[in-house]
Amino acid sequence: MGRVYNFSAGPSMLPEQVLKEASGEMLDYKGTGMSVMEMSHRSKAYISIIESVEARLRKLMSIPHNYKVLFLQGGAYMQFGMVPMNLMTTNKKADYVNTGGFSKKAITEAKLFGTVNVAASSEDDKFTYIPKDIAFSPDADYVHITSNNTIEGTRYVEFPKTGSVPLVADMSSNILSEEIDVTKFGLIYAGSQKNLGPAGVAIVIVRDNLLGKHPENTPSMLRYSTHAEKGSMFNTPPTYTIYLVGLVLKWLEGLGGVKAIEAVNRKKAQLLYDLIDRSDFYTNHVNKEDRSLMNVIFFTPSEEMDKKFISEAQKCDLYTLKGYRTVGGIRASIYNAMPVEAIEKLVEFMSRFERNK
Ligand SMILES: *Cc1c(COP(=O)(O)O)cnc(C)c1O
């Protein structure tokens, strides 16, 4: 069987070029006589890999010098706990914006460490929009948002202004998909398995003045400052995943960087939303201006028809289109690695399915 177009929300498709490059280097990485998997994380070869991954990310996202880049384990979920553990420490209060399932998980964890004020929520309308003009607490230790809501299909087009209160964002499902200004954030985190590579590492970008605010009894592994001081080498980092993230970043550079992929991502999302908006058969409930570029959610007129759509699509090599269990319907996750041709094929399939229903 050949490769399929995999619309999974994560882990998700990787660029073919990355898989080929990794397989070419599988047995012998650049004359070292071993795979990157087998290498000491303290070896010269590996140090040069992790340094180049960080350098590439800094360049692609224009990360200023006063921000640290950390490679951590435990995924975005670990960050749901690490953020409050390290930052909810001055007034022991933080503002959270509740825009869906992942925001809720972040809120649940933060409540273990202090007072969570849900400054705004779109739960009243099934998370189909992003709240705007929010009044934040001036004495919050930080404000937390989920920049792209993977399950609900919404995203922030403009980030809230929080004044001197640091803005923290879970960017797991849209990091590197469009240009952002890192300086607007105190901390950004993202699990790797959507836009960065395979599962196994979380990237944290943190302004250096937010380091060292943890309480004394915080375990070393759970302090940002530990990893910042040790260049993410306090213990063994997920070496092979980091290497693959590096290959993905190199691929992205080759395409022209974030600005170039943003144009492609807009085009891809537009193709789908245009068809949905033109059709009386497909619907999308998300507020138009808040629509995600990464996770496009739609429904046919019935649950039964959704099921039929998903199984027929699979016969055309269009895989993993089932919506999240709490939302239902159909979800096409179209991260950076999903080529335009795949969207064209999906759009064609959707039109045909509607005609032959
Ligand atoms: C996928 C996802 C997560 C969960 O990430 P893990 O790596 O599984 O911990 C959290 N937040 C968002 C926005 C996601 O898309």
The ligand as an SDF file (V2000), in Angstrom:
LIG
                    3D

 15 15  0  0  0  0  0  0  0  0999 V2000
   -2.7240   18.0110   21.2620 C   0  0  0  0  0  0  0  0  0  0  0  0
   -2.8880   19.1300   22.1820 C   0  0  0  0  0  0  0  0  0  0  0  0
   -2.5510   19.0210   23.5380 C   0  0  0  0  0  0  0  0  0  0  0  0
   -2.0930   17.7250   24.1660 C   0  0  0  0  0  0  0  0  0  0  0  0
   -0.7720   17.4990   23.9330 O   0  0  0  0  0  0  0  0  0  0  0  0
    0.0190   16.2580   24.5820 P   0  0  0  0  0  0  0  0  0  0  0  0
    1.3160   16.3540   23.8700 O   0  0  0  0  0  0  0  0  0  0  0  0
   -0.7610   15.0280   24.2600 O   0  0  0  0  0  0  0  0  0  0  0  0
    0.1580   16.4870   26.0130 O   0  0  0  0  0  0  0  0  0  0  0  0
   -2.6920   20.1400   24.3350 C   0  0  0  0  0  0  0  0  0  0  0  0
   -3.1210   21.3000   23.8290 N   0  0  0  0  0  0  0  0  0  0  0  0
   -3.4700   21.4320   22.5330 C   0  0  0  0  0  0  0  0  0  0  0  0
   -3.9570   22.7510   22.0200 C   0  0  0  0  0  0  0  0  0  0  0  0
   -3.3670   20.3530   21.6750 C   0  0  0  0  0  0  0  0  0  0  0  0
   -3.7140   20.4820   20.3840 O   0  0  0  0  0  0  0  0  0  0  0  0
  1  2  1  0
  2  3  1  0
  2 14  2  0
  3  4  1  0
  3 10  2  0
  4  5  1  0
  5  6  1  0
  6  7  2  0
  6  8  1  0
  6  9  1  0
 10 11  1  0
 11 12  2  0
 12 13  1  0
 12 14  1  0
 14 15  1  0
M  END
$$$$
